[in-house]
Structure formats: C-alpha cells, structure tokens
C-alpha cells in the first residue's frame, strides 16, 4: 500500500464496488476513524455487525495486504487529530492496573524494536556529520518534545561549543533563531500532536537555507516534509501520554555517536569538569569517597 494514500479518499473512490457488508464497514470508518484505528478486525466486525473475515476482505479490496496494514494507515490518520480527551477515552476499559502497566511496557518495547529495525543508518551518519560540521547547532522541541530537546541539548553542550536549546521562554522562538545562517544546523523534534510553532520555526530557518535535521515519528509527519535529514523513532501511544521512550533511545545513540567523534576533546573536558564537580560538591559522595 502506498504510504501517502489518503485512506478516507481511498474508501470513497472504492465505495461503489464494495459489497453491502463492506459498505457498513466503510461508513463506520469514515464516521468513526478515531475509534476504528484502535479496534482489532474482530472488534470492528462486532461493532459493525459483520464477521472478522469480512473486515479482512474489506482491507484486501482496498489494496491492503491485510487488516493490519489498513490499521497502520488509520493510525497515521488519527495521530494529529485525536484530542487529549479522545485519547483518554481509548484507555477507559483498562481497569486492571497490572494489565495496563504491562501494556504500556510492551508498547514502549515495541516502539524501540520498530525504531531499531527500521532506522535509516545512512541518514543517521549524515545527521552526525552535519551536526559536527555546523557552525552553530540549534535544538528545537516544544510542548512534550521540549523534554527531548532539553536532554539532547544538555549533552551536546558537553561535546560541542556552539549549541543552543530553543525554549518557549520570554523570548519567542523566532527571536532566538533570528541569526541562523546557511552554515548552521537546526535539530527539530516534533511528535504528535505536532506543535504548530515548531513547524513554523522549521519553515522559517529552512527559508534561510539552514540545514534541518528532523527527529519525528513518521516519514509522513509535517516535520519530515521540511527536514533535509529525517530520523524516525516510533511513538505509538497507549493513552493521553506520548510514548517518548524510542525517541529518547535514538537521541542517546546520536549523542554517543557524536561524542565518539570528539572523544579526545571531551576526555580533556570531562577531566576538568570532574575537578570542578569534586571541588564544589556538585554530586553527592558515598561514604567510601568521603573517607578518601
């Protein structure tokens, strides 16, 4: 199935050739795609009043290999459209807290596995090289992505001398990025629900010929359409909380890869830092350290 297919338009185009039962499925999806996206084939069939096999044949009729492929497109459709209230309603049947916690862990593990399996290593290497060659490196991530941006910026500042984390503080993001040039790099982190401010800022720096590295959840995401280099880390949600475990893992890999390229510089830097941390008791010492 083509990744850029608009599922609703696809259903509309094929509606006339669907069977009576399949039309019931089509009508339900078009009216309730936010709910259908998180139903199994059996559950969708039960709600509509048809068999599970009819749901699978419906997906095949639209050109999908199976219901799971259709469901993947449904997920893409709803990612940027579900409100927080709608997200909460998706998990109101998880009354067993043990089962809920296991489901969350399994979803995070699945996100990391999918990210690992599908990571474009050529793009990863290009991102490392681009960051190292940037005159200045800006890290931008707002809303829930601000935590990822802060983490990435915190460690990049140990490695590079030219890093600025763009925050939603007293100065507007555009004011903080006013002086970007074509020699600079902007790392834009954007996850559903995609921040309009982040996307506007990325379009702004793109217009100044700045290199843009996007860290996002899908090649179809708005940030990916703007970026010169895109790194994908899955964040499929369970509820109103975004799963940022896989993006954090990807960011860890990026930090370490950059650090290894600057190993000699950061070794000397951290030796100086260790002396400062010890002198000013930045970190708590255990009893063994204190005796020494």
Secondary structure as UniProt FT lines:
FT   TURN            3..4
FT   HELIX           7..14
FT   HELIX           15..17
FT   HELIX           20..36
FT   TURN            37..38
FT   HELIX           41..48
FT   HELIX           52..61
FT   TURN            62..63
FT   HELIX           67..79
FT   TURN            80..81
FT   HELIX           84..89
FT   TURN            90..93
FT   HELIX           97..118
FT   HELIX           121..133
FT   STRAND          137..140
FT   TURN            143..144
FT   HELIX           145..159
FT   STRAND          163..166
FT   HELIX           173..176
FT   TURN            177..179
FT   TURN            182..183
FT   STRAND          185..190
FT   HELIX           196..206
FT   TURN            207..209
FT   STRAND          211..216
FT   TURN            219..220
FT   HELIX           222..226
FT   STRAND          229..232
FT   HELIX           245..261
FT   HELIX           263..279
FT   TURN            280..281
FT   HELIX           287..291
//
